[in-house]
Amino acid sequence: MNLELYQQVALCRDLPEHQLRKGDLVTLIDYVPHPTGDEALTSLNRED
C-alpha cells in the first residue's frame, strides 16, 4: 500500500516500542529506504 506524504492516518495496531497505540492519528512524513533493500521504512509524526 502506497500512501501519499503528509496524509493523516490512524494506526491499525499498537507499536509499544514507539509509545503508539492502535487508533492514534499520525501523519506520514517521509519514506526511508531500508538499508538491505527490504520494504521502505516510514517516518511518522503523532498528532497530540
Biotite code that builds the C-alpha atoms (Angstrom):
import biotite.structure as struc

atoms = struc.array([
    struc.Atom([0.000, 0.000, 0.000], chain_id="A", res_id=1, res_name="MET", atom_name="CA", element="C"),
    struc.Atom([1.438, 3.368, -1.001], chain_id="A", res_id=2, res_name="ASN", atom_name="CA", element="C"),
    struc.Atom([0.245, 6.375, 0.938], chain_id="A", res_id=3, res_name="LEU", atom_name="CA", element="C"),
    struc.Atom([0.868, 9.964, -0.071], chain_id="A", res_id=4, res_name="GLU", atom_name="CA", element="C"),
    struc.Atom([3.224, 12.048, 2.037], chain_id="A", res_id=5, res_name="LEU", atom_name="CA", element="C"),
    struc.Atom([1.609, 14.296, 4.659], chain_id="A", res_id=6, res_name="TYR", atom_name="CA", element="C"),
    struc.Atom([-1.527, 12.158, 4.709], chain_id="A", res_id=7, res_name="GLN", atom_name="CA", element="C"),
    struc.Atom([-3.090, 11.682, 8.143], chain_id="A", res_id=8, res_name="GLN", atom_name="CA", element="C"),
    struc.Atom([-3.866, 8.066, 9.035], chain_id="A", res_id=9, res_name="VAL", atom_name="CA", element="C"),
    struc.Atom([-4.989, 6.075, 12.077], chain_id="A", res_id=10, res_name="ALA", atom_name="CA", element="C"),
    struc.Atom([-2.749, 3.204, 13.183], chain_id="A", res_id=11, res_name="LEU", atom_name="CA", element="C"),
    struc.Atom([-4.252, -0.258, 12.849], chain_id="A", res_id=12, res_name="CYS", atom_name="CA", element="C"),
    struc.Atom([-2.008, -1.845, 15.519], chain_id="A", res_id=13, res_name="ARG", atom_name="CA", element="C"),
    struc.Atom([-0.074, -0.990, 18.666], chain_id="A", res_id=14, res_name="ASP", atom_name="CA", element="C"),
    struc.Atom([3.611, -0.035, 18.374], chain_id="A", res_id=15, res_name="LEU", atom_name="CA", element="C"),
    struc.Atom([4.588, -0.061, 22.071], chain_id="A", res_id=16, res_name="PRO", atom_name="CA", element="C"),
    struc.Atom([8.311, 0.384, 21.332], chain_id="A", res_id=17, res_name="GLU", atom_name="CA", element="C"),
    struc.Atom([7.376, 3.839, 19.981], chain_id="A", res_id=18, res_name="HIS", atom_name="CA", element="C"),
    struc.Atom([4.615, 4.598, 22.539], chain_id="A", res_id=19, res_name="GLN", atom_name="CA", element="C"),
    struc.Atom([1.993, 4.443, 19.753], chain_id="A", res_id=20, res_name="LEU", atom_name="CA", element="C"),
    struc.Atom([-1.361, 2.707, 20.095], chain_id="A", res_id=21, res_name="ARG", atom_name="CA", element="C"),
    struc.Atom([-3.971, 1.418, 17.709], chain_id="A", res_id=22, res_name="LYS", atom_name="CA", element="C"),
    struc.Atom([-6.192, 4.325, 16.672], chain_id="A", res_id=23, res_name="GLY", atom_name="CA", element="C"),
    struc.Atom([-3.552, 7.038, 17.230], chain_id="A", res_id=24, res_name="ASP", atom_name="CA", element="C"),
    struc.Atom([-3.571, 9.638, 14.468], chain_id="A", res_id=25, res_name="LEU", atom_name="CA", element="C"),
    struc.Atom([-0.237, 10.075, 12.696], chain_id="A", res_id=26, res_name="VAL", atom_name="CA", element="C"),
    struc.Atom([0.971, 11.965, 9.629], chain_id="A", res_id=27, res_name="THR", atom_name="CA", element="C"),
    struc.Atom([3.264, 10.244, 7.130], chain_id="A", res_id=28, res_name="LEU", atom_name="CA", element="C"),
    struc.Atom([6.322, 12.499, 6.845], chain_id="A", res_id=29, res_name="ILE", atom_name="CA", element="C"),
    struc.Atom([8.826, 10.508, 4.770], chain_id="A", res_id=30, res_name="ASP", atom_name="CA", element="C"),
    struc.Atom([9.731, 7.163, 3.233], chain_id="A", res_id=31, res_name="TYR", atom_name="CA", element="C"),
    struc.Atom([13.229, 5.952, 4.124], chain_id="A", res_id=32, res_name="VAL", atom_name="CA", element="C"),
    struc.Atom([14.922, 3.246, 2.019], chain_id="A", res_id=33, res_name="PRO", atom_name="CA", element="C"),
    struc.Atom([15.671, 0.093, 4.029], chain_id="A", res_id=34, res_name="HIS", atom_name="CA", element="C"),
    struc.Atom([19.451, -0.483, 4.224], chain_id="A", res_id=35, res_name="PRO", atom_name="CA", element="C"),
    struc.Atom([19.141, -4.082, 2.987], chain_id="A", res_id=36, res_name="THR", atom_name="CA", element="C"),
    struc.Atom([16.695, -3.305, 0.177], chain_id="A", res_id=37, res_name="GLY", atom_name="CA", element="C"),
    struc.Atom([13.617, -4.601, 2.017], chain_id="A", res_id=38, res_name="ASP", atom_name="CA", element="C"),
    struc.Atom([10.365, -2.634, 2.230], chain_id="A", res_id=39, res_name="GLU", atom_name="CA", element="C"),
    struc.Atom([10.887, 1.095, 2.825], chain_id="A", res_id=40, res_name="ALA", atom_name="CA", element="C"),
    struc.Atom([10.554, 2.396, 6.360], chain_id="A", res_id=41, res_name="LEU", atom_name="CA", element="C"),
    struc.Atom([8.293, 5.327, 7.192], chain_id="A", res_id=42, res_name="THR", atom_name="CA", element="C"),
    struc.Atom([8.723, 8.411, 9.304], chain_id="A", res_id=43, res_name="SER", atom_name="CA", element="C"),
    struc.Atom([5.589, 9.385, 11.220], chain_id="A", res_id=44, res_name="LEU", atom_name="CA", element="C"),
    struc.Atom([4.534, 12.387, 13.256], chain_id="A", res_id=45, res_name="ASN", atom_name="CA", element="C"),
    struc.Atom([2.000, 11.738, 16.035], chain_id="A", res_id=46, res_name="ARG", atom_name="CA", element="C"),
    struc.Atom([-0.883, 14.174, 16.370], chain_id="A", res_id=47, res_name="GLU", atom_name="CA", element="C"),
    struc.Atom([-1.263, 15.138, 20.034], chain_id="A", res_id=48, res_name="ASP", atom_name="CA", element="C"),
])
